[in-house]
Amino acid sequence: MPPGEILVVGTGQSGCQIAEDLHLAGRTVHLATGSAPRVARFYRGLDVVAWLDRMGYYSKGIDEFDDVDAAIVEPYAHVCVSTAVADELLAGWGLKATVIPNGVDAARFAAAAGPQPVATADREKWRRRLGRYVLTVGGIEPRKGSLDLLEAYALLGDPDVRLVIAGGETLFDYRAYRAAWDERAAELGVAPVVLGPVDDAQLPALVAGAEVFAFPSIKEGFGLAPLEALAAGVPLVVSDLPVFREIFRDAASYAIGPADLARQLRAAPRTDRSARGRALAATYTWPAAAAAHLEFYARVLNTSQRSAQSASHPSSAPTVEGFCPIRG
């Protein structure tokens, strides 16, 4: 270490604060982060998300960040949760990805819809509180099609059915969108119930108690929340996206735009696809996803080792397989 310079080991709250104090005092500071770098979750009394917000991080569009392409093209191998996303990767960057779908705890959501006294009582708690309701999970943001769902709900014209939105706030700054959503709700004369985050233990009963589950996203990579609804036997209406056609097949109803969404929401409870939906959800398991990842890692490691061994013969090196950001 050069004379006068200081080494701070660790990047937790104390390390970051000490390093900044020393830097502001004019000292040259080195942070030792190790092989697993960390950042303080709280720093000078504020959560790191609040600091990022102050810095304008969440106000930037994805095209304003540096090296977005590098995060996609530099990884050695790529995994996507759906063929639809893998196709985007291939079309946009010419990279081939291995597709490994997510899983769902289907038995947990199926049990929440079952006849057992505890499950029945848990569903009734939500129904006493909310009445009959259309449910969506995921918060209020552009990607979730929240404004379209609001318009569709108004078109339903049934005062006995409530629109219920569960899910926490996104990390991105969608305050303007939320303000527009609130303003539009007032103009339409509707009052959706915004629950915010729901305790994980209570979520299956909330889902199972719904008359229909709506998920009109404009962009998704998979769709775990709708799959949980299918596991509970709840009618599902989603936007007509290739990824949803791939994952939900004929177990869901598909809609384009608010008017179509309203029609499908109205018709879905009369379309009995519950057995089809439960059977489909049961095919997506976490053990299967884990096993597929282990096989993928073993194959990538084997390819990497062979590449290292044949590094002196580039012409015989294996083709690098196309890490795709996991979305949805």
C-alpha positions in Angstrom: 0.0 0.0 0.0 1.5 3.4 -1.0 2.3 5.7 2.0 -0.6 7.7 3.2 -3.3 5.6 1.4 -5.8 3.7 3.4 -7.4 0.2 2.9 -10.9 -0.3 4.1 -12.0 -3.9 4.2 -15.7 -4.7 3.6 -18.4 -2.7 1.9 -21.2 -2.9 4.5 -22.8 0.1 6.0 -19.8 0.9 8.3 -17.2 0.3 5.6 -18.9 2.5 3.0 -19.4 5.4 5.5 -15.8 5.2 6.8 -14.5 5.1 3.2 -16.6 8.2 2.2 -15.5 10.1 5.3 -11.9 9.5 4.5 -12.4 10.4 0.9 -14.1 13.6 1.8 -11.2 14.4 4.1 -8.8 14.2 1.1 -7.4 10.7 1.7 -6.9 8.1 -1.0 -9.0 5.1 0.0 -9.1 1.5 -1.4 -12.1 -0.7 -0.7 -11.4 -4.5 -0.4 -14.6 -6.2 -1.5 -13.5 -9.8 -1.8 -15.0 -12.2 -4.4 -18.6 -11.4 -3.4 -18.9 -7.6 -3.4 -21.6 -6.1 -1.3 -23.2 -2.7 -0.9 -24.7 -1.3 2.3 -28.5 -1.7 2.4 -28.7 1.3 4.7 -26.3 4.2 4.4 -26.5 7.4 6.5 -30.0 6.6 7.6 -31.5 5.9 4.1 -32.1 2.7 2.2 -29.9 2.2 -0.8 -33.1 2.3 -3.0 -33.7 5.9 -1.7 -30.2 6.9 -2.6 -30.6 5.4 -6.1 -33.8 7.3 -6.5 -32.2 10.6 -5.4 -29.5 9.9 -8.0 -32.1 9.6 -10.7 -31.3 5.9 -11.4 -34.9 4.9 -11.6 -35.9 7.7 -13.9 -33.6 6.5 -16.6 -34.9 4.4 -19.5 -33.0 1.2 -20.2 -31.5 2.7 -23.3 -29.8 5.4 -21.2 -27.7 2.9 -19.2 -24.2 2.2 -20.4 -23.2 -1.3 -21.6 -26.7 -2.8 -21.7 -25.6 -4.9 -24.6 -22.5 -6.0 -22.8 -24.6 -7.6 -20.0 -26.3 -9.7 -22.7 -23.4 -10.5 -25.1 -20.5 -11.0 -22.7 -21.8 -14.0 -20.6 -20.4 -17.3 -21.6 -23.8 -19.0 -21.7 -27.5 -18.0 -21.6 -30.6 -19.3 -19.9 -34.2 -18.0 -20.6 -37.4 -19.0 -18.8 -39.4 -19.2 -22.1 -38.9 -19.8 -25.7 -40.5 -16.4 -26.4 -37.7 -14.7 -24.6 -35.1 -17.0 -26.1 -36.4 -16.0 -29.5 -36.0 -12.3 -28.7 -32.4 -13.0 -27.7 -31.8 -14.8 -31.0 -33.4 -12.1 -33.1 -31.8 -9.2 -31.3 -28.3 -10.4 -30.7 -27.9 -13.7 -32.6 -27.4 -15.6 -29.4 -28.9 -19.0 -28.7 -30.2 -19.7 -25.2 -31.2 -22.8 -23.3 -34.8 -22.6 -22.2 -35.6 -23.7 -18.6 -39.1 -22.7 -17.4 -39.8 -21.6 -13.9 -41.8 -23.9 -11.6 -44.8 -23.3 -9.4 -45.9 -24.7 -6.1 -49.1 -26.0 -7.6 -50.0 -28.2 -4.6 -50.0 -25.2 -2.3 -52.4 -23.2 -4.4 -54.6 -26.2 -5.2 -54.9 -26.9 -1.5 -56.0 -23.3 -0.9 -58.9 -24.0 -3.3 -59.8 -27.3 -1.7 -62.7 -28.3 0.5 -60.8 -28.6 3.8 -62.3 -26.4 6.6 -59.1 -24.3 7.0 -58.8 -23.6 3.3 -62.5 -22.8 3.0 -62.3 -20.4 6.0 -59.3 -18.6 4.6 -61.0 -18.0 1.3 -64.2 -16.8 3.0 -62.1 -14.3 5.0 -61.1 -12.6 1.8 -64.6 -12.8 0.3 -66.2 -11.3 3.4 -63.7 -8.4 3.1 -63.8 -8.0 -0.7 -67.0 -9.5 -1.9 -66.8 -10.9 -5.5 -63.6 -9.8 -7.1 -61.3 -9.8 -10.1 -57.7 -10.2 -9.0 -54.4 -9.2 -10.4 -51.0 -9.6 -8.8 -48.0 -7.5 -9.6 -48.6 -3.9 -8.6 -49.5 -0.8 -10.8 -47.0 -0.1 -13.6 -46.9 0.2 -17.4 -45.6 -3.3 -18.1 -48.5 -4.9 -16.2 -51.1 -3.1 -18.4 -52.6 -1.5 -15.3 -54.4 1.3 -17.3 -55.9 -1.3 -19.7 -57.2 -3.3 -16.8 -58.7 -0.2 -15.2 -60.5 0.6 -18.4 -61.7 -3.0 -18.8 -63.0 -3.0 -15.2 -65.0 0.1 -15.9 -66.5 -1.5 -19.0 -67.6 -4.5 -16.9 -70.3 -2.2 -15.4 -70.9 -4.6 -12.5 -70.9 -2.8 -9.1 -71.0 -6.1 -7.3 -67.6 -7.1 -8.6 -64.5 -5.3 -7.3 -61.1 -5.0 -9.0 -58.4 -6.1 -6.5 -54.7 -5.4 -7.1 -52.1 -7.1 -4.9 -48.4 -6.6 -5.0 -45.7 -4.1 -3.9 -44.3 -1.1 -5.6 -41.8 -1.6 -8.4 -38.2 -0.4 -7.9 -38.6 1.9 -11.0 -40.1 5.4 -10.7 -43.6 5.0 -12.0 -45.1 7.8 -9.8 -46.3 9.7 -12.9 -48.0 6.5 -14.2 -49.6 5.8 -10.8 -50.9 9.4 -10.7 -52.4 9.0 -14.2 -53.9 5.7 -13.1 -55.5 7.3 -10.0 -56.8 10.2 -12.0 -58.3 7.9 -14.6 -60.0 5.8 -11.9 -61.6 8.9 -10.6 -62.7 9.9 -14.1 -64.2 6.5 -14.7 -66.0 6.5 -11.3 -64.4 3.3 -10.2 -62.6 2.5 -6.9 -60.3 -0.5 -7.2 -58.9 -2.1 -4.0 -55.1 -1.7 -3.9 -53.9 -4.1 -1.2 -50.2 -3.6 -1.7 -47.9 -6.4 -0.6 -49.8 -9.5 0.7 -48.2 -11.9 3.2 -47.0 -15.0 1.4 -49.0 -17.2 3.7 -52.3 -15.4 2.8 -51.7 -15.2 -0.9 -53.0 -18.6 -2.0 -56.3 -18.0 -0.3 -56.6 -14.6 -1.9 -55.9 -16.1 -5.3 -58.3 -19.1 -4.7 -61.1 -16.8 -3.6 -61.1 -14.7 -6.9 -63.8 -15.1 -9.5 -61.3 -14.5 -12.2 -57.6 -13.7 -12.4 -56.5 -10.9 -14.8 -53.0 -10.4 -16.2 -53.0 -8.0 -19.1 -49.2 -7.4 -19.2 -47.6 -5.9 -22.3 -44.3 -7.5 -21.6 -43.4 -10.7 -19.6 -40.9 -13.4 -19.7 -42.9 -16.2 -18.1 -46.0 -15.4 -15.9 -45.7 -17.1 -12.5 -48.6 -15.3 -10.8 -51.1 -16.5 -13.5 -49.8 -20.0 -13.2 -50.5 -19.9 -9.5 -54.1 -18.9 -10.4 -54.4 -21.9 -12.7 -53.1 -24.2 -9.9 -56.0 -22.9 -7.8 -58.5 -23.5 -10.5 -59.3 -19.9 -11.0 -60.3 -18.7 -14.5 -57.5 -16.8 -16.2 -57.6 -14.0 -18.7 -54.3 -12.7 -20.1 -53.1 -10.4 -22.8 -52.5 -12.1 -26.1 -48.7 -12.4 -26.0 -46.6 -15.1 -27.6 -45.1 -16.0 -24.2 -48.5 -16.5 -22.7 -49.7 -18.7 -25.6 -46.5 -20.7 -25.0 -47.0 -21.1 -21.3 -50.8 -21.2 -20.7 -51.9 -22.8 -24.0 -55.7 -23.5 -24.0 -56.0 -23.1 -20.2 -56.4 -19.3 -20.4 -58.5 -16.8 -22.3 -56.7 -14.2 -24.4 -57.6 -10.5 -24.9 -56.3 -7.6 -27.0 -57.2 -4.2 -25.6 -59.6 -3.0 -22.8 -62.9 -3.8 -24.6 -61.8 -7.4 -25.4 -60.4 -7.8 -21.9 -63.8 -6.7 -20.4 -65.6 -9.3 -22.6 -63.2 -12.1 -21.6 -63.4 -11.2 -17.9 -67.2 -11.3 -18.1 -67.2 -14.7 -19.9 -64.3 -16.4 -18.1 -66.3 -17.5 -14.9 -68.7 -19.4 -17.2 -65.9 -21.2 -19.0 -64.9 -24.2 -17.0 -61.2 -24.8 -17.7 -60.3 -25.5 -14.1 -59.2 -29.1 -14.6 -57.2 -28.1 -17.6 -55.5 -25.3 -15.7 -54.6 -27.4 -12.7 -53.2 -30.1 -14.9 -51.1 -27.6 -16.8 -49.8 -25.9 -13.6 -48.7 -29.3 -12.2 -46.3 -29.8 -15.1 -44.2 -26.8 -14.1 -42.3 -27.9 -11.0 -39.3 -26.4 -9.1 -37.5 -29.8 -8.8 -37.6 -30.1 -12.6 -36.3 -26.6 -13.0 -33.5 -27.2 -10.5 -32.5 -30.5 -12.2 -32.5 -28.7 -15.6 -30.2 -26.0 -14.2 -27.8 -28.6 -12.7 -27.6 -30.4 -16.1 -27.1 -27.0 -17.8 -24.3 -26.0 -15.5 -22.6 -29.4 -15.8 -22.7 -29.1 -19.6 -21.4 -25.5 -19.6 -18.6 -26.5 -17.2 -17.6 -29.4 -19.4 -17.6 -27.2 -22.5 -15.5 -24.6 -20.7 -13.0 -27.2 -19.7 -12.7 -28.6 -23.2 -12.3 -25.1 -24.5 -9.4 -24.5 -22.1 -7.7 -27.7 -23.2 -8.0 -26.9 -26.9 -7.2 -23.2 -26.5 -4.1 -23.6 -28.6 -6.2 -24.9 -31.5 -8.9 -22.2 -32.1 -10.3 -24.0 -35.2 -11.3 -27.0 -33.1 -12.8 -25.0 -30.2 -16.5 -25.7 -29.5 -19.0 -23.1 -30.4 -20.0 -21.0 -27.3 -23.6 -21.5 -26.5 -25.7 -18.6 -26.4 -27.3 -15.7 -19.8 -30.4 -14.0 -20.7 -31.9 -11.8 -18.0 -34.7 -13.8 -16.4 -38.0 -11.8 -16.6 -41.6 -12.3 -15.5 
